[in-house]
Amino acid sequence: MLAELLEGRYPRAMTLPDDTPVLIRPMVPDDGPALLQFFRGLPEEDRLYLNDDVTKEAVIQAWCRELNYDRVLPLLADVDGRIVADATLHQQPRGWMSHIGRVRVAVAPEYRRRGLAGVLVRELIEVAVDVGLAKLDAEFMVEQEAAMRLMEKLGFYRVAILPQHVWDLRGETHDFVIMVHDIRPDAEYFEPAD
């Protein structure tokens, strides 16, 4: 289902507010080497907050090998053939959270504060609405204040802080912040049983 939607929408050429041309497109299996280069170029401090050690080639190869847009949609921002950002929409096809997607975004340092993260998150919001999701979640460690401020500008709000709930890649604990965006506040979440 999502593949057909993406086919008509991407690749999409855009221009950032500073007139930088960017191509937004879904990740494909051949993006592995360029995606690895992108993640290895992120500052170590940024990588601490990611779920996986994205500097490991095996991690990126697994993502490319197991690519399934209906579960995880990675949108990449490409500038002159170089990946400069990765934003993902995670979905659960069944179960009690099948109406909720989870959003993540990472941007190369030289492309921050240029509107790119906002462009990518808005793209994911549009896709989420089109596939019928009702809410989006975003998860952060409490130190990621700039990222949380951006998400608030895009309609997300903080719903929970879980003290000392997550470990970074060094094994240090952090408070965990959950943010939510009601993209379809009128949605009926549960169907009556037959």
N, C-alpha and C positions, 0 to 999 in steps of 0.2 A: 504494500500500500504506500509506504513512505517513498519507495524508490520512484514511483510514478510522479509523485508530488515534486520530488527533488529534480527530476529530469526536466520539468518545465520551468523550474526556478533558477537553476544554477548550470554553469558558472554565471556569476553576476558581477559586472564591473561597477565599481563605485569610486567616488572621490571623497577623501577625508576633508574635513574643514580647512586643512592647510594645503589643499589641492594635490595631495599625494594620491595617485591612482592605485587602487587595490582591487584584486580579483578575489571574490569570495566563492568558495567551492567546497563540496564534500571531499573528505579524504578518500584516496583510492589506495589499493595495496602497494603500488609502486612508490608511494610517498615515504616509505620507511626511512631511507637514508636522510632525506631532507628534514623529516620530522625529528629524527635523532639529533641532527645538527642544531635544529632550533632549540630543543630542550637542553642540550649541552651548553648552549649559549646563554641560558638564563642564569642569573646570579644564584650561587649556592643557597643563599638565604631564602629565595623564592621557591626553590625546589624542595626545601624542608617541609613546606606546607602541602605538597602534593601527595596523593595516596600511594603512588608507586615511585620507585627509583627510575626516573625517565632517562637517566644517563646510560642505562644498560640496554645494549642492543637487543637482547632477548625480549625485554618488555615491549619495545616498539614493534619488533617482528611479530609478537603474539597479537598485538592490536591490529596489525595489518592483515595477518592471517585469519583472524576471527572477526573481521569486519562484518557487522550486521546493523544496518541503519535503523532497523526497527527496535533495537535494544540500545545502541549508542550511535548517535549521529555526530561525528566530528566535522565541524566546519573549519576550514583553514583560510587564513588571509595570506595572499600571495602578492608580493611586490617584486616585480622584475624576476620572477622565477624562484624567489626565495620565500620560504614560509616565515612569517613574522608574527603569527598568532594562531592559537588553537582554541576553539570553543566547542564544548560538547553538551549534547542533550541526552541524558540517560533516561530510559523508560523501562518499566516492568510490564510485559505484555498481559500478565494475568495477576489476579489477587487483589488484596485490599488496598494497594497503592497504584493500581493500574491507571488511575486518573491523574497521577502526579508525575511530573518529570523533574529531573535534577540537572542543574546547569553548572558548568565549570568553564573558566576561561583563563588563559595564560597569554601574555603579550610580551614580545621582546622589549627590553628596556628602552631602546631608541624609538619605539612606536607608542609608548605610553603618553598619556595626557594629550593625545591627538585625536581622540574620539573613536579609536578603533575598537576598544573593548565594548563600548556602548553600541556600536554598529553590529557587532557580532551577537551580543545578548539580544538586541531587538530582532535580529534575524531568527534566533532560536525561539523567541517568544511567538513570532509569526508562525513558525513551523508548528510549535506546540498547539497553538489555537487551531490551525488547519487540520491537525490529526486528532483533535477532540480532547486534549488534555484540559483539566480544570484548574490546576495549580502547578506552580513551579517552586522547587526548593533550591536553595543555595547554601552551602556549608562552608564555614570558615573557622580558622583558629582566631582567637580574640585579637591577636596582634595585627591582623590583616585589615586595619581600619580603612585605608584608602579604598580597597576593593569593596568593603561593605558600604562605604559612602556612595560609591558609584551605583551599586545595586539599589540603594534607597532611592536614588534619582530616577531609576528605571522602574520603580513601583514595588520593589521588595521591601518587606518590613521584618524586623527581628521578632521572633516568637519564642525563642528559648536560648538560654546560656547554660550549658552543662559544665560545671566546674571540673577541671582536671580530667577531662573525658577522653582526649585523644593524644596520641603520641606523634611527634614529628619523626623524620627519618633518622634523627640522632637518638631517638628513644626518650626525648624529654616530653613531659606532659604539658598540655595547654587546655585552657577553657575552650569549649566548642560552641560556636554560634550557629543557630539555624535561622535562616531567613526564608520567607514565603512570599510569593506573588500570586494573588488570586486573578488568574487571567480570564476565568469565566465564573464570576461570583454567583451567577444564577444557575449554575449547572446542578443537575440532580445526580448525586453521587451513587446512589444505590437503587437498583431495580428491585421491585417487590418479588418475593419468591412465588413460584407457580404453585 
